[in-house]
Amino acid sequence: MAVEIERKFLVVGDGWRGNAAGQRFCQGYLARADGITVRVRRAGPRAYLTVKGEPNGIVRPEFEYEVPVEDAEAMLKALCTRPLIEKTRFLVRHEGLVWHVDEFRGDNEGLILAEVELERADQRVRLPPWVGEEVTHDPRYRNSRLVDEPQGRGNPAEETKNGQADLDQAPLRGAGREAAADLKAA
């Protein structure tokens, strides 16, 4: 079974920006119920349909399929719950891992989240200095929840950051294999 294992954090500084290249994402939800979501995403010149199951700790079933861009655009326009989630995803390398830094637009303007996809649930991660509070298990920061309860207009992480990242953390959940694939192709 396909799974995602990732951890998610609020971003507290601009140290990640450097030479990070961004790609525009637009995504919407076709279904959301009982922890299961069906999402359509336009990621630059590509598009995907993704089904995610209920998390078990930091591990979550995930099935992702590339779809024609024209079909994705039609689903985004006619079938998805509003508002759509708009963001720019930046791929940032740190300590041998690729971090996905998402800078949100629209109703979530001002929110910046960083996710790191892991290979194992027990994988240890050295955190970059620009991440703050971990929100892996906080449902407010799931993209599917941001549709109904935007978290924009200022990033609360600025108030919770204690000035230093915890450098040796055990892991906690996974996202967007397409972004990692695009990074490998670059």
C-alpha positions in Angstrom: 0.0 0.0 0.0 1.2 3.5 -0.8 1.8 5.7 2.3 2.9 9.1 3.2 5.0 9.8 6.3 5.6 13.5 7.0 6.1 16.1 9.6 4.7 19.6 9.3 5.9 22.9 10.9 5.1 26.6 11.0 7.9 28.6 9.3 9.3 31.5 11.4 12.0 33.1 9.2 13.2 33.7 5.7 16.4 31.6 6.0 14.8 29.0 3.7 14.4 31.4 0.7 18.0 31.5 -0.5 17.9 30.2 -4.1 14.7 28.1 -3.6 12.7 27.9 -6.8 8.9 27.9 -6.4 6.1 26.3 -8.3 2.5 27.4 -8.2 0.0 24.9 -6.8 -3.8 25.1 -7.0 -5.8 22.4 -5.4 -9.4 21.6 -4.4 -11.3 18.9 -2.7 -13.8 16.6 -4.3 -14.6 14.8 -1.1 -13.8 15.1 2.6 -15.3 12.8 5.2 -14.1 10.8 8.2 -10.5 11.6 7.7 -10.5 10.6 4.0 -9.9 13.1 1.3 -10.0 13.1 -2.5 -8.0 16.0 -3.9 -7.3 17.4 -7.4 -4.1 19.4 -7.7 -2.6 21.5 -10.5 1.2 21.6 -9.9 2.8 23.8 -12.5 2.5 22.0 -15.9 1.2 18.8 -14.3 -1.9 17.6 -12.4 -2.8 14.9 -10.0 -5.7 13.2 -8.3 -4.9 12.1 -4.8 -6.8 9.9 -2.3 -5.7 10.1 1.3 -6.8 7.9 4.2 -7.1 8.5 7.9 -3.7 8.9 9.6 -2.4 6.3 12.0 0.1 8.3 13.9 2.3 9.9 11.3 1.6 7.3 8.6 -1.3 7.8 6.2 -2.4 5.9 3.2 -2.0 7.9 0.0 -2.7 7.0 -3.6 -1.8 9.6 -6.3 -2.4 9.5 -10.0 -1.3 11.9 -12.7 -4.3 13.2 -14.7 -4.6 15.4 -17.8 -4.2 19.0 -16.9 -7.4 19.9 -18.8 -9.4 17.4 -16.7 -7.9 18.8 -13.5 -8.8 22.3 -14.5 -12.4 21.2 -15.3 -12.7 19.5 -11.8 -11.2 22.5 -10.1 -13.7 24.8 -11.8 -16.9 22.7 -11.6 -16.6 20.1 -8.8 -14.3 21.3 -5.9 -15.4 22.9 -2.7 -14.6 26.6 -2.5 -12.3 28.3 -1.8 -9.5 26.5 -3.6 -6.2 26.3 -1.9 -3.6 28.4 -3.7 0.1 28.3 -2.7 3.6 28.4 -4.0 5.7 25.4 -3.1 9.4 25.8 -2.7 11.8 22.8 -2.5 14.6 23.4 0.1 17.4 21.0 0.9 18.5 20.7 4.5 20.6 18.0 6.1 20.1 15.5 3.3 16.3 15.9 3.1 14.0 17.9 0.8 11.6 20.2 2.6 8.5 21.4 1.0 7.9 25.0 2.0 4.4 26.2 1.1 3.6 29.9 1.0 -0.2 30.3 0.9 -2.3 32.8 -1.1 -5.9 33.8 -1.0 -7.7 33.3 2.3 -4.6 31.7 3.8 -2.3 34.6 2.8 0.5 35.0 5.4 0.6 31.3 6.3 3.9 29.5 5.5 4.2 25.8 6.3 7.2 23.4 5.9 6.8 19.7 5.5 9.4 17.0 5.3 8.6 13.6 3.9 10.2 10.7 5.6 11.0 7.1 4.6 10.2 5.6 8.0 8.0 6.6 10.9 11.0 6.4 13.3 13.4 8.4 11.1 15.2 11.2 12.9 15.3 14.7 11.5 17.6 17.6 12.1 15.4 20.7 12.0 16.4 23.8 10.1 16.6 27.0 12.0 13.6 28.5 10.1 11.0 26.1 11.4 9.0 26.8 14.5 6.1 25.0 16.2 5.4 21.5 14.9 1.8 21.2 13.7 1.9 17.7 12.4 -1.0 16.6 14.6 -2.9 19.9 14.6 -5.8 19.4 12.2 -6.1 23.2 11.6 -3.1 23.0 9.4 -4.3 20.2 7.1 -4.8 21.6 3.6 -8.3 20.1 3.6 -9.2 22.0 6.7 -7.7 25.3 5.4 -10.7 25.4 3.0 -13.2 25.9 5.8 -11.0 27.4 8.5 -8.3 29.6 6.9 -5.2 30.3 9.0 -3.9 33.2 7.1 -3.3 36.9 7.8 -0.2 36.5 9.9 1.7 33.4 10.9 1.2 32.5 14.6 4.5 30.7 14.6 6.3 34.1 15.0 4.8 34.2 18.5 5.6 30.6 19.5 9.2 30.3 18.3 11.5 30.1 21.2 14.5 31.2 19.2 16.1 27.9 18.6 15.1 24.8 16.7 15.2 21.4 18.4 18.0 19.8 16.3 17.4 16.1 16.9 13.7 15.1 16.7 12.1 11.8 16.3 9.7 12.0 13.3 6.0 12.3 13.3 3.8 12.1 8.8 4.3 12.5 4.1 3.2 14.8 1.2 3.5 15.5 -2.5 5.8 12.9 -4.1 5.4 14.8 -7.3 7.4 17.8 -5.9 10.3 15.5 -4.9 10.1 13.9 -8.3 10.3 17.3 -10.0 13.3 18.2 -7.8 15.1 15.0 -8.9 14.3 15.8 -12.5 15.8 19.3 -12.1 
